[in-house]
């Protein structure tokens, strides 16, 4: 199982068949490690790194990743050590939910990350303190969003990844809708065809009726002619007598 693997083994598994500089995303969630193992500065192109629920107690030795934009280290046992992220100047999103950070001063190293705009600390002990939001925004002034909400109470917009997923789902739904419309249109066409056939049969029936009437009329006329001829013949014979 993935959760039984060491962090170093998981890194090897996730990067199998790739050169270090080809790795831009790395998801190591649920493997086992109390400290960083297997992560090196060879992965210099890394942009997204997720290490949820590893059991980490320290970030000591965190490599310098100049292109890293998103780091998720939620559900660990961290109490600080955020100074080890100084080698990630382009970090914009940091999620440290459900760790053991109790004091706002533990966040002070983050003010050096000038591009950091989104920070999540939900379920950390410090998030239950009074003036929590005010204190965090003061300690990390470049932040725009804390726990998904800005200073004015506006929710953080969806990330590009979420938007792309929603777009795919919408497209899938549209295709299904188009299929239903096509079925309805097809049904309408079949109904129209049936109607046309009935419409075509109606003149034919009328023509047949007219022909039958004409035929009957001719037959009756012949019969009447024969009868008249018979009467004329009888009168002629009586006159001769």
C-alpha positions as CSV (number, residue, x, y, z in Angstrom):
1,X,0.0,0.0,0.0
2,X,1.1,3.6,-0.7
3,X,0.7,4.6,3.0
4,X,3.3,1.9,4.1
5,X,6.0,3.3,1.8
6,X,8.8,5.5,3.1
7,X,9.0,8.9,1.7
8,X,12.2,8.1,-0.2
9,X,10.6,5.1,-1.8
10,X,7.5,7.1,-2.8
11,X,9.6,9.8,-4.4
12,X,11.4,7.1,-6.5
13,X,8.0,5.6,-7.4
14,X,6.4,8.9,-8.4
15,X,9.4,10.0,-10.6
16,X,10.0,6.6,-12.2
17,X,11.0,6.9,-15.8
18,X,11.5,10.7,-15.6
19,X,14.6,12.8,-15.5
20,X,14.7,15.1,-12.4
21,X,14.2,18.2,-14.5
22,X,11.1,16.7,-16.1
23,X,9.3,16.5,-12.7
24,X,7.0,19.5,-12.2
25,X,4.4,18.0,-9.8
26,X,5.0,15.6,-7.0
27,X,2.3,14.1,-4.7
28,X,3.7,12.1,-1.8
29,X,0.5,12.1,0.4
30,X,0.1,9.4,3.0
31,X,3.5,7.9,2.9
32,X,5.5,7.6,6.2
33,X,8.2,10.1,7.3
34,X,9.0,12.2,10.3
35,X,11.6,14.2,8.3
36,X,12.3,14.9,4.7
37,X,13.7,12.0,2.7
38,X,14.4,11.6,-1.0
39,X,13.7,15.3,-1.9
40,X,16.8,16.9,-3.5
41,X,17.5,20.1,-5.4
42,X,17.7,18.0,-8.6
43,X,14.0,18.5,-9.0
44,X,14.6,22.2,-9.8
45,X,11.5,22.4,-12.1
46,X,9.1,21.4,-9.4
47,X,6.0,23.7,-9.3
48,X,3.5,21.7,-7.1
49,X,4.4,19.6,-4.1
50,X,2.0,17.8,-1.8
51,X,3.0,16.1,1.4
52,X,-0.3,15.5,3.3
53,X,-0.4,13.2,6.3
54,X,3.2,12.0,6.4
55,X,3.9,12.5,10.1
56,X,6.4,15.2,9.5
57,X,7.8,16.9,12.6
58,X,10.3,19.2,10.9
59,X,11.0,20.9,7.5
60,X,14.7,20.9,8.1
61,X,16.6,20.4,4.9
62,X,13.8,21.5,2.6
63,X,15.4,21.9,-0.8
64,X,15.5,25.2,-2.7
65,X,12.8,25.1,-5.4
66,X,12.8,28.4,-7.2
67,X,9.8,27.5,-9.4
68,X,7.6,26.0,-6.6
69,X,4.2,27.8,-6.6
70,X,2.0,25.5,-4.4
71,X,3.0,23.6,-1.3
72,X,0.6,21.5,0.8
73,X,1.8,20.0,4.1
74,X,-1.4,19.7,6.0
75,X,-2.2,16.9,8.5
76,X,1.4,16.6,9.9
77,X,3.0,17.4,13.3
78,X,4.8,20.6,12.5
79,X,5.2,23.3,15.1
80,X,7.2,25.7,13.0
81,X,10.4,25.4,10.9
82,X,8.9,27.6,8.2
83,X,12.2,29.4,7.8
84,X,13.4,26.4,5.7
85,X,11.1,27.5,2.9
86,X,13.2,30.5,2.1
87,X,14.6,28.8,-1.0
88,X,11.1,29.0,-2.6
89,X,10.7,32.7,-3.5
90,X,7.9,32.1,-6.0
91,X,5.6,30.2,-3.6
92,X,2.1,31.7,-3.8
93,X,0.0,29.1,-2.0
94,X,0.8,27.4,1.3
95,X,-1.5,25.0,3.1
96,X,-0.5,24.0,6.7
97,X,-3.9,22.9,8.0
98,X,-4.1,20.6,11.0
99,X,-0.6,21.0,12.3
100,X,0.6,21.9,15.8
101,X,1.4,25.6,15.2
102,X,0.3,27.5,18.3
103,X,1.8,30.9,18.0
104,X,1.6,33.6,15.3
105,X,5.3,34.3,15.7
106,X,6.0,30.9,14.1
107,X,4.7,32.5,10.8
108,X,7.1,35.4,10.7
109,X,9.6,33.7,8.4
110,X,6.9,33.7,5.7
111,X,7.0,37.5,5.3
112,X,10.2,36.9,3.3
113,X,8.2,35.0,0.7
114,X,7.1,38.1,-1.2
115,X,4.8,36.3,-3.6
116,X,2.9,34.3,-1.0
117,X,-0.8,35.4,-1.3
118,X,-2.7,32.5,0.1
119,X,-2.2,30.7,3.5
120,X,-4.4,28.0,5.1
121,X,-4.1,27.3,8.8
122,X,-7.5,25.7,9.5
123,X,-7.5,23.3,12.5
124,X,-4.1,24.5,13.8
125,X,-4.4,25.5,17.5
126,X,-3.6,29.1,16.7
127,X,-6.6,29.5,14.5
128,X,-8.9,29.2,17.6
129,X,-7.2,32.2,19.3
130,X,-8.7,35.7,19.6
131,X,-7.6,38.2,16.9
132,X,-6.3,35.3,14.9
133,X,-7.0,36.8,11.5
134,X,-5.8,40.2,12.4
135,X,-2.6,38.8,13.9
136,X,-1.8,36.6,10.8
137,X,-2.3,39.5,8.4
138,X,0.0,41.7,10.4
139,X,2.7,39.0,10.6
140,X,2.5,38.1,6.9
141,X,1.3,41.5,5.3
142,X,1.7,40.4,1.7
143,X,-1.2,37.8,2.2
144,X,-4.4,38.3,0.2
145,X,-6.3,35.2,1.5
146,X,-6.2,33.5,4.9
147,X,-8.1,30.2,5.1
148,X,-9.8,31.0,1.7
149,X,-11.1,34.5,2.8
150,X,-9.6,37.9,2.2
151,X,-9.5,40.8,4.6
152,X,-13.0,42.0,3.5
153,X,-14.6,38.6,3.8
154,X,-14.6,37.7,0.1
155,X,-14.0,34.1,-0.8
156,X,-10.9,33.1,-2.7
157,X,-11.6,32.3,-6.4
158,X,-11.1,28.8,-7.7
159,X,-7.6,27.8,-8.8
160,X,-6.8,27.2,-12.5
161,X,-6.8,23.4,-11.8
162,X,-10.3,23.6,-10.3
163,X,-11.6,25.7,-13.2
164,X,-10.3,23.3,-15.8
165,X,-12.0,20.4,-14.0
166,X,-15.3,22.2,-13.8
167,X,-15.1,23.1,-17.4
168,X,-14.6,19.4,-18.4
169,X,-17.6,18.4,-16.3
170,X,-19.7,21.1,-18.0
171,X,-18.6,20.0,-21.4
172,X,-19.5,16.4,-20.6
173,X,-22.9,17.6,-19.4
174,X,-23.4,19.5,-22.6
175,X,-22.6,16.5,-24.7
176,X,-25.2,14.5,-22.8
177,X,-27.7,17.2,-23.3
178,X,-27.0,17.3,-27.1
179,X,-27.5,13.6,-27.2
180,X,-31.0,14.0,-25.7
181,X,-31.8,16.8,-28.1
182,X,-30.7,14.7,-31.0
183,X,-33.0,11.9,-29.8
184,X,-35.9,14.3,-29.5
185,X,-35.3,15.7,-32.9
186,X,-35.0,12.2,-34.4
187,X,-38.3,11.3,-32.8
188,X,-39.9,14.4,-34.3
189,X,-38.5,13.5,-37.7
190,X,-40.0,10.0,-37.4
191,X,-43.3,11.6,-36.5
192,X,-43.1,13.9,-39.5
193,X,-42.3,11.0,-41.8
194,X,-45.3,9.1,-40.6
195,X,-47.5,12.2,-41.1
196,X,-46.1,12.6,-44.6
197,X,-46.9,9.0,-45.5
198,X,-50.5,9.4,-44.3
199,X,-50.7,12.7,-46.2
200,X,-49.5,10.9,-49.4
201,X,-51.9,8.0,-48.9
202,X,-54.9,10.3,-48.6
203,X,-54.8,11.6,-52.3
204,X,-54.2,8.1,-53.5
205,X,-57.4,7.0,-51.6
206,X,-59.3,9.8,-53.1
207,X,-58.1,8.9,-56.6
208,X,-59.1,5.3,-56.1
209,X,-62.5,6.3,-55.0
210,X,-63.0,8.6,-58.0
211,X,-61.8,5.8,-60.3
212,X,-64.2,3.4,-58.7
213,X,-67.0,5.9,-59.1
214,X,-66.1,6.5,-62.8
215,X,-65.9,2.7,-63.4
216,X,-69.3,2.2,-61.7
217,X,-70.7,5.0,-63.7
218,X,-69.5,3.5,-67.0
219,X,-70.8,0.1,-66.0
220,X,-74.2,1.5,-65.1
221,X,-74.3,3.5,-68.3
222,X,-73.6,0.4,-70.4
223,X,-76.3,-1.4,-68.5
224,X,-78.8,1.3,-69.1
225,X,-77.9,1.4,-72.8
226,X,-78.4,-2.3,-73.2
227,X,-81.8,-2.0,-71.5
228,X,-82.9,0.9,-73.7
229,X,-81.8,-1.0,-76.8
230,X,-83.9,-3.9,-75.6
231,X,-87.0,-1.8,-75.2
232,X,-86.5,-0.2,-78.7
233,X,-86.3,-3.6,-80.2
234,X,-89.5,-4.7,-78.6
235,X,-91.4,-1.7,-79.8
236,X,-90.1,-2.2,-83.3
237,X,-91.3,-5.8,-83.4
238,X,-94.8,-4.8,-82.1
239,X,-95.0,-2.1,-84.9
240,X,-94.1,-4.7,-87.6
241,X,-96.8,-7.0,-86.3
